[in-house]
Amino acid sequence: MNINYIITELYSGENLHLIDDLFKNQKWVDNSIHINEEYSLSKESVLESNLDLDNILIKNIENNFTFYSYCIPYSNTKVVVSKMKAGDFFKVHTESIMYGDFFTEICLNSPEEYEGGELNLLIDGTDRSFKLPKGYAITYKTGSLSKIEPVTSGERITARFYTKSLFKDTTIRTMYSKLLYLNTKFEFNPILDNYSDVLNDPNYILNEIKDYFLYNFSILDDKK
């Protein structure tokens, strides 16, 4: 797993219809950020809607093991659906850590439907460019430098949100993620006849260790 970002496929085949109807008869409002009269940080529109976008979009990604084991999510912000047309852009900026530990962008239309609009991330001093297929999402750590190249034709439609992790410490989060992975390598046995079998069950032992991490190292510890 790349520690800087992950790419996940959320929708494919027939599931793509779940996102096809999101924008019909909906109102878009300007969401551009102007620093002053001469400089704009971004130009875009966002969806003004009463649709329950969280249930439609975040539910799929929270059920995705790759996303869950990377972020170990505690909570997500509301979803913002963005439309960028010709001339729209997002200049170099950082996704603020005040909103969460991770930022996710979901691509809601095909890259063949627009020109330009690549997402660029500065990763280990290298500028990486991404233009993902419809139904895919990219998740990366907040505080990372990024920009979106100007759209030159067509429309670029995405959804975005922030995620707060249960673990602030990257090393602890990575270790917990490995424990989740190990859980998938042992067959779950819901019916064990005695305490001895339970105490020696690999999944039980792993869950004990996970509980230790949650109790001693997660943000839940702050609430005790």
C-alpha positions, 0 to 999 in steps of 0.5 A, spaced: 500 500 500 502 506 498 503 511 504 502 517 500 495 515 497 490 510 495 486 509 489 480 505 489 474 503 485 467 504 488 463 503 482 463 499 476 458 495 471 451 496 473 453 500 480 455 506 475 447 508 475 447 510 482 451 516 480 448 517 473 442 520 476 445 525 482 445 531 477 438 531 474 434 537 475 439 539 480 441 546 481 449 548 481 451 554 485 458 558 484 463 556 489 469 560 486 475 562 491 477 569 490 483 572 494 483 579 491 480 582 484 486 580 481 487 573 483 483 567 484 485 560 487 479 556 484 473 556 479 468 551 480 460 550 481 457 545 487 451 542 487 445 545 491 441 539 493 437 535 498 439 529 496 442 524 501 449 524 498 453 521 504 448 515 504 449 514 496 457 516 496 460 515 502 457 508 504 460 505 498 467 507 500 466 506 507 465 499 505 471 498 501 476 495 505 482 498 502 479 505 504 478 503 511 484 500 512 488 506 509 484 511 513 481 507 519 476 512 519 472 515 525 468 520 522 467 523 515 465 530 513 459 532 508 460 530 501 461 536 496 459 535 489 463 539 484 463 541 477 468 544 473 467 547 466 472 550 461 476 555 464 475 552 471 481 550 475 484 550 482 491 553 483 496 550 488 493 549 495 493 544 501 487 540 503 487 543 511 488 538 516 483 542 520 477 538 517 481 531 517 487 527 516 485 524 509 482 528 503 478 523 498 476 525 491 471 521 487 470 521 479 463 522 477 464 522 470 468 519 465 475 522 463 473 522 456 468 527 457 473 533 458 479 535 456 484 538 462 482 538 469 488 533 471 489 532 479 496 534 480 499 531 487 506 533 490 509 526 492 516 526 495 518 532 491 515 529 484 509 532 481 504 526 480 498 527 475 491 523 476 485 523 471 481 517 474 476 513 470 468 514 472 467 511 479 474 511 482 476 515 488 483 517 490 485 518 497 491 522 500 493 525 506 491 532 508 497 537 508 499 535 501 500 540 496 495 539 490 492 543 484 487 541 479 489 543 472 484 548 468 479 544 464 479 546 457 473 543 454 467 539 457 465 538 464 469 535 470 464 532 475 467 530 482 465 529 489 469 530 495 470 529 503 474 529 509 476 523 513 478 524 521 482 517 523 481 513 529 489 514 530 493 520 529 500 517 529 501 514 522 505 508 525 500 506 530 495 507 524 499 502 519 500 497 525 493 497 526 491 496 518 496 490 518 492 487 524 486 488 519 489 485 514 491 479 518 484 478 520 482 476 513 487 471 513 484 467 518 477 463 517 472 466 522 469 461 526 462 463 529 461 457 533 466 455 538 465 450 544 469 452 549 473 458 552 479 454 551 478 454 543 476 461 543 482 464 547 486 460 542 483 462 536 487 467 531 482 472 530 480 472 537 487 474 539 488 479 533 481 482 536 484 483 543 490 486 540 486 491 536 482 493 542 489 494 546 490 499 540 484 502 540 484 503 548 491 506 548 492 509 542 486 512 538 482 518 539 477 514 543 482 514 548 481 522 549 474 521 551 475 516 557 
